[in-house]
Amino acid sequence: MLVIDDHEAFRASARLLLEADGFVVVAESATGVDGVRAADRYGPELVVLDVRLPDIDGFEVAGRLARLADPPQVVLVSSRPAATYGPRVAHAPVRGFLLKSELSGAALRLLLA
């Protein structure tokens, strides 16, 4: 798994939470561009992707990830509800959307099932 989020504290807590639930976090990135590079380099099966990043937004990142030779599954996360982003969530090449406060191994497994 790769976690892409510009907040270091969120990346650290997501790693601890998800690794405790059996996921393996192979890398973390603070920007969209670095996240796409990390996904290409490490080939994670799953990317937890913040919608709001300092360089390019999560929707653009998801599109770039979908074009990789071996694209990962992507779950968008945000502190704002999905409705904030309108139809962009439904049209993004992602498995689903979670509020950051709802992120858990169980929630990810439900989206990936």
C-alpha positions in Angstrom: 0.0 0.0 0.0 1.0 3.6 -0.7 -0.3 6.5 1.4 -0.3 9.9 -0.4 -1.2 12.8 1.8 0.5 16.1 2.5 0.0 15.9 6.3 2.8 13.9 7.8 0.8 13.2 11.0 -2.0 11.7 8.9 0.4 9.5 7.0 2.0 8.3 10.2 -1.3 7.5 11.9 -2.7 5.8 8.7 0.4 3.7 8.5 0.1 2.6 12.2 -3.6 1.9 12.0 -3.5 0.0 8.7 -0.3 -2.0 9.5 -1.9 -3.0 12.8 -4.8 -4.4 10.7 -2.6 -6.5 8.4 -1.9 -4.1 5.6 1.7 -3.5 4.4 2.6 0.2 3.7 5.5 0.1 1.2 5.8 3.9 0.9 4.4 7.3 1.7 4.3 10.5 -0.3 3.5 14.1 0.5 2.7 15.3 -3.1 0.8 13.9 -6.0 3.8 13.9 -8.4 5.9 12.1 -5.8 3.1 9.7 -5.2 2.8 8.7 -8.9 6.5 8.2 -9.0 6.4 6.0 -5.8 3.5 4.0 -7.3 5.5 3.4 -10.5 8.6 2.4 -8.5 7.0 0.2 -5.8 4.0 -1.2 -7.6 1.6 -1.2 -4.6 -1.7 -3.0 -5.0 -3.6 -0.2 -3.2 -3.2 3.6 -2.8 -4.9 5.6 -0.1 -5.0 9.1 -1.7 -5.9 12.5 -0.2 -8.1 14.6 -2.5 -6.4 17.9 -1.6 -2.6 17.9 -2.3 -0.3 20.9 -2.6 0.7 20.3 -6.2 -2.0 18.4 -8.1 -5.4 17.2 -6.8 -6.2 13.6 -6.0 -8.5 13.3 -9.0 -5.6 14.1 -11.3 -3.3 11.7 -9.4 -5.9 8.9 -9.7 -6.0 9.4 -13.4 -2.3 9.2 -13.7 -2.2 6.1 -11.5 -4.8 4.5 -13.7 -2.5 4.9 -16.7 0.4 3.1 -15.1 1.4 -0.3 -16.6 0.2 -2.1 -13.5 -2.4 0.4 -12.0 -3.2 0.1 -8.3 -6.6 0.2 -6.8 -7.2 3.7 -5.3 -9.3 4.9 -2.4 -9.8 8.6 -2.0 -9.7 10.1 1.5 -10.6 13.6 2.7 -11.6 15.5 5.8 -14.5 16.8 3.8 -17.5 14.7 2.7 -17.7 13.3 -0.8 -20.6 15.6 -1.7 -18.1 18.5 -1.4 -16.5 17.3 -4.7 -19.7 16.7 -6.6 -19.7 14.2 -9.4 -15.9 14.1 -9.6 -15.8 11.3 -7.0 -18.2 9.1 -9.0 -16.3 9.7 -12.3 -12.8 9.1 -10.8 -11.0 5.9 -11.6 -11.2 4.8 -7.9 -12.7 2.1 -5.8 -14.3 4.5 -3.4 -14.1 7.4 -1.0 -13.7 7.5 2.8 -13.6 10.4 5.2 -10.3 10.4 6.9 -12.0 9.9 10.3 -13.5 6.6 8.9 -10.3 5.1 7.5 -9.8 1.6 8.9 -8.7 -1.8 7.6 -12.3 -2.9 7.7 -13.6 0.0 5.7 -10.9 -0.5 3.1 -11.7 -4.2 2.8 -15.4 -3.4 2.3 -14.5 -1.0 -0.6 -12.2 -3.5 -2.2 -14.5 -6.5 -1.9 
